[in-house]
Amino acid sequence: MIHREASRHLWRTVFWVSFPFGILSFVLPIYSRELGATALEVGALFTVMSFGPVVVRPFLGRALDRWGRRPFLVLGLGAYVVSMLLFTLAWTVRTLTLARFTQGWGDAFLWLTAYTIVADLALEEDRGHTFGQIDEAYYRGAILGSLVGFGVLFAFRRAGHSLSETWPWLFALYTLSALVALWFGWRGVPETRPQNRAPVESRPLSGQLLALMGIVFITGASGMMVWPLLMLFLQDSLGAGTEQLAMAYLPAALVSSFLPSRTGRIADRWGRKGPMIVGLVIGALASALIPSLRNLFLLAFLWLLESVGYCISLPAERAFVADIAGEDTRGTSYGLYTFAYFLGAMVGPLAGGWLYDAVGQVAPFYLNAGVLSLGALLVGLVLKESRPAGAEFVPSPPSFGVADQENRLGERRYTG
């Protein structure tokens, strides 16, 4: 019962802390442009968020393995509370940048710790499915938070208030959701580091992990190259407002809220490499078609296609790391894996901003399509299948909602 409650609280922690993430993707580029930011400065808002993870994560993983998971989970949640407070007070590009910088430190501690806890809890033959459940908690929180946020924006606009006047009220609400997440993390998530184990002795940086890090670096840089600019491009090419773009993204968000745990079962049953390749190819196709967009219906379809690709690839990718990591170096392995992604995410937005301003608005999207295709090719040629040959796939019953997702996550093995 204690183990089940711990897993439920982890699910709820991820759910509540994710409230602002959906709407930030839409309103941050637009709000920063209202404050006078250039495309390069918009890219910098995404780059600065990666600074904390790049600096900390190579060392944080080792700390998780030596000193446990829980202190760093709480530290990350606390940083998110501070960042939401700073967003509330962000009246200038400089303050907005400081808020993103602080949010990046929350990212540095929270998500690496959460992934390591999931790896502690997950059965060997059910890792893809379990990681998919955490992704669903993230997306469900982001959807609900976005619905609330856009409701606030719409109500204030009807009352004659601009985005800059609505902004502090919006992030005051998200500060409250971050406090709720901190409460669940502090009160409900215990230490999950395996207790009966030998000292840290495994070598976390295997050849396979190093190869995955290289792939994650180039695809992460490429993906983050285009995402900050996507809202600007869609506004410039389609003339769409924030609410219209949000409605176009809604089908993709809904799919992401229930699909990852189901696609994770595919990785558990058939292996990790296939889903990773399929997801990258789908992402490349969606990116190549974005410059030809002429209406919001096609945009909604491409976003849906891209989300399906992410739902297929990400649970398999995270399960791959758990497969090749030793029990005593899970934190270190995830630290190195996520370090590679954030190193790419630090470079990508600046490159995208420069390409958008200097070369052309469509250049980043075509380049992204090529890089994702290269990533799929490298997965097929370089990585070796990691799903244990003797692992028996154990099918789970279908889920019917948040409570059932929490119950099934609570049934994963706890090794603390």
Secondary structure, 3 states (H helix, E strand, C coil): CHHHHHHHHHHHHHHHHCCCHHHHHHHHHHHHHHCCCCHHHHHHHHHHHHHHHHHHHHHHHHHHHHHCCHHHHHHHHHHHHHHHHHHHCCCCHHHHHHHHHHHHHHHHHHHHHHHHHHHHHCCHHHHHHHHHHHHHHHHHHHHHHHHHHHHHHHHHHHCCCCHHHHHHHHHHHHHHHHHHHHHHHHHHCCCCCCCCCCCCCCCCCCHHHHHHHHHHHHHHHHHHHHHHHHHHHHHHHHCCCHHHHHHHHHHHHHHHCCCHHHHHHHHHHHCCHHHHHHHHHHHHHHHHHHHHCCCHHHHHHHHHHHHHHHHHHHHHHHHHHHHHCCHHHHHHHHHHHHHHHHHHHHHHHHHHHHHHHHCCCCHHHHHHHHHHHHHHHHHHHHCCCCCCCCCCCCCCCCCCCHHHHHHHHHCCCCCC
